[in-house]
Amino acid sequence: MDYQAFIDQQVDELRRTVGDQVAINALSGGVDSSVVTALAHRALGSQLKTVFVDSALMREGEPQSVVKTFADLGIRVDLVDARKAFLDALKGLTDPEQKRHAVTDTFYKTVFGKIVRQTGAKFLLHGTILTDIEETVAGIKRQHNILSQLGIDPKEAYGYHVLEPLKTLRKDGVRAVASLLGLPDSITRRIPFPGPALAARIVGEVTESRLATVRAATAVVEQELADCGAFQYLAVLLNDCATGIRDGKREFGQIIVVRCIESTDARQATVTELPWSTLHRITERIVAIPGVNRCLYDLTPKPPATVEYV
């Protein structure tokens, strides 16, 4: 594909579609939403309003870091504190699809609906890519940014039109576009991160304490594997507990699973054969997290597994 021609085409189409109206988009810091932000900023300038919604589900320090990165690129991003809304919506939920639906509904109806009314935006830009659409339509798992493909009319449901400039691309194509748009390597090569964020990496109920645990484990995994060259790596908190020993006493502790995979576009994946020394180091750091006494390495390819657990 001629990715420069793709950029030119999408810029022209965004200008033509939005006209003199206001468009809005939510930036997560991942490559998909970052490309949409840069692409739409090139097309619309001050007509684009970009926000980062702090859902309480992000990695440590991520909201502030993303806002700063884009400020350095000359793109203003407003930080919106919606932590309570998301935690309230997820309270008591354990079913994966119910959790994904709660994140979607809270984002689009509760949080974004209010922002749209305040800005007067008529269009919402999504970072939807082709793999998101395929997995949702096939019933494998519902992606948070899929609406019209499920028969949801966003104008009727939420009050705005949705534009999806990346919906014909897969992850490798998005990275190619990111490079052409001049985004830094820290974004262009950033590992994928799910739309429901750390809610997709907690099996069972999402609580502040469980988020703190998986957030700490995520930091360990991302630090230790940053230079491994894998497509994606992550930490998952299971719902089960296991008996262990801490300070000579019995402990019924939590279990973290580490996953590291090789892939091009996330449709298929194989497991990275990490050195034993790396796995031992990760394990030592993870079981030092309060309340965690088991660390497992997932050897399952995709399929039969999906990349994420929830």
N, C-alpha and C positions, 0 to 999 in steps of 0.2 A: 504493500500500500504506500502511496505517496502521502506521508503524514503532514508535510507542509501544505499540500492541497487540502487535506482534511481540516487543518487549522483555519485556513482562509475561508473554506466553505462554512464552517461552524460559526466563525466570527460574523460573516455576512448574514447567515440565517438568524443568529441571535439579534442582530441589529434590526433586521426586517420584522421579526416576530414581536420584539419588545416595543419597538417604536419609541414613543416619548414617555412610556410608562416606567415604573420602578420595578426592578427585579431583586430578588433576595436569594442568598444561598447560605447553607450551613457548612462551615469548614471544620473538619475533624483533625486535619493534619496528615491524613493518609494521602497516598498519591492520587487516588481518584478524585476526592473532594478538592485537593490542591490544584489539580489540572483544571477542574471546572472553575475554580476561583480565578486562576490566572487567565484562562480563556475568556471568561465572561468579563473580567476587568479590562482586557484588551478590547473587547467588543463594546462595552457599555460605559466604562469609566465611572463617573459619579452616579450614574443611574443604578449601579449595583450596590446593594447593601449586604455585607458579609458579616456573619455572626459565628461565634464559637459558643455552643451550648454546653455548659458544664453540667453534666448529668450525674455527677458523683461516680461515674463508671469508668473514668479514664485512668491512664497510667499516672504515676507520681509526677507532679509538676507540669503535666502536658498542656493544660489550658493556657497557662502563662507563656510557656515555651513557644507554642504555635502562634499565638498573637504576636510575639516579638519577632519571630522568623518572617512573618508576612509584613510587619511594619518595616523591617529592613529592606523588603522588596518594594516598598512604597504602596502597599495595599493595607488599608485600615480594616481591622477586624474588631468588632465589639464583643466583649465577653459577657455572656448571660448566665447568671447563677440560677440553675433550675434543679439543684441537687435534691431538695425536699420533694419536689413534684415526682421525680423518677423513683426515689426510694419509697414513697408512699404508694405509687402505682404497682411496684414490684412486691410489696409486703405480702407474705403468705403464699406467693406463687412458686410452684416447683416444676410444673409442666413446661418443657422447652418452648412449645409453640405459644402457650399463654404468656410466657415471659417476653418472647419476641413481639407478640401483639401488644403487650402493655407498653413496651419501649416505643413501638411505632405510634400507638395512639397518643401517648403522652407527648411525644415529640411533635407530631403534626397537628393535633387538635388542641392540646392544652398550652404547650409552650410556644410553638411556632404560630399558632392561630393568633395569639396575643401580639406577637412581634409583627406579623403581617398587618394586623389592624393598625398598629402604631405607625408603621412605615408607609402604609397605603400601597404596598407591593401587590402587583397583579400576577406576577410570575415567580415560581420557585424553581431554581436550578438544582438538579440532582446529579450525583456522580455515579448513577447506575451504569454498570457495564454488562456486556452480553452474558457473562457467566452468572451474574445475579439473576437475570431474567430466566435463564434456562433452569437453574436449580429451583427457583420458586415455582415456575409453571409446572415442572416435573413433580412437584410435591416433595422434593428431598428436604428442603428447609426453606422457610419463608425469610427472604431478605427484607430488612427494615425499610428499604427504599423502593420497594416494588408496590405500585398502587394500581395503575390502569391495567396492567397485565393480569391482575386478579379481579378485574371488574369494578374496582373502586374509582369513582369519578372524583378526582381531587377538588375540582371546582365546586361540585355539589357537596362533598363531604367536609372540605376544609376552607373553601372560599378563594382558591387561587388555582391557576394553571401550572402544570409541571412541565419543565423542559429537561430533556435528557440528551445532551450533546455527545455523550460517550457511549451510548447504548449499542453501537455497532462494534465496539472495540473489546478486546480481551486485555488482561493485565500487561502483557508485553507491549501491546500497542499503546496503552496509556503511558507507560514509561517512556516510549519513544517520543510521544507528544510532549511529555513533561520536559524532556531534554531540549527539544526545539523551542519551547516557551521560555527557556532560560532558568528553570527552577533548579535550585542547588541539589547536589547529589544526596544530601541528607533527606530530601523529599523524594527525589526521583528513584532512588534505590531503597527507599524505606520498605520494610517488610509489611505485608498486609495486616490489617487490624479490623476486626468485625464491626459492623455498624452498631450492634447492641453493646459494643465494647466489652468490658470485663464481665457483664451479665452473661455473655456467651461462653465464659470460661469458669463459671461456677455452676456445678451440677447441684440442683436443689435451690433453696431459697436464697435470694440476694439480700444480704444485710450489710450494715456498715462494717461490722467486725470481720465478716467473711470477705468483703471487698478489700479490707486492709491486708488480709492474709494473702490473697491472690495477687494483689498489687505488689507486695514485697517479693513474692516468688517470681513475678513477671520481671521485676527489676534485675533479679539475679540471673535469670535465663537470658535476658537481652544483653546484659553486660558480658556474660561468659561466652555467648555465641555470636557476638557482634561481627567478628571477623571470620566466621566459619564458611561464609559464602552460600549458605542455604537459602532457599526461597522464603521459608517462614519458620519461626520457632516461637514457642509459647509455653505458658504454664497454666494448668487447669486444677481447680480445687474440686475434689470429689465430695459426694454427699455422705459417703461412708467414713467411718473412723477405724483405727487399728490400735491394738494394744502395743505399747512400747515401754521403754524405761528412761526416766529422766531423773538425774541426781539420785540414783539408787532406788527410785520409787516407781510404781506402776503409773503409766500415763495412757489414757485413751485419747489418742491424738488424731489430727487431721492428715489427709493424704493428698499430696501434690503429684500430678502427672506432668512430665516434660515431653513435649512433642517438637520434633525438628524434621522438616521435609524438603525434598527436592521436587520442583515443578516448574512449568513455564507459565501456565495460565490458571492453575488451581483446579482444572477439570480432572486431572489425574495427578497422583503424587506417590513418590517412594520415600522411604525413611532414610535419613542421613545416618551413615555409620560413623558415629562420633567416637573419638578415642576414649578408652577406659579412663584415662587420667582426667579428661574433661568431665565425664559423667561423675566420677568420684568427687571432683571439686564442686560441681553443681549440687550434688547430693549433700555434701558437708555444709554448704551455705544454706540450702533450703531447710534442712532439719534443724538449723539454728534459729529459724523463725519461730516465735512463741506459738505453741499449740500444734506444731507440725512434727510428726515423727516418722513419716514414710515419704520416700521420693521414688517414683516409678518412671521408666522410660518407655514410651509407646512405640511399638515396632510395627503398627498396622498401616499398610498403604491405603491410598484412596483410589478406587474402591477396595474393600467394602466399607471402610470408615470414611467419614467426611473429615475435613481439616479441623473444624471446630467441634466441640463436644455438645454444644447446646444450639 
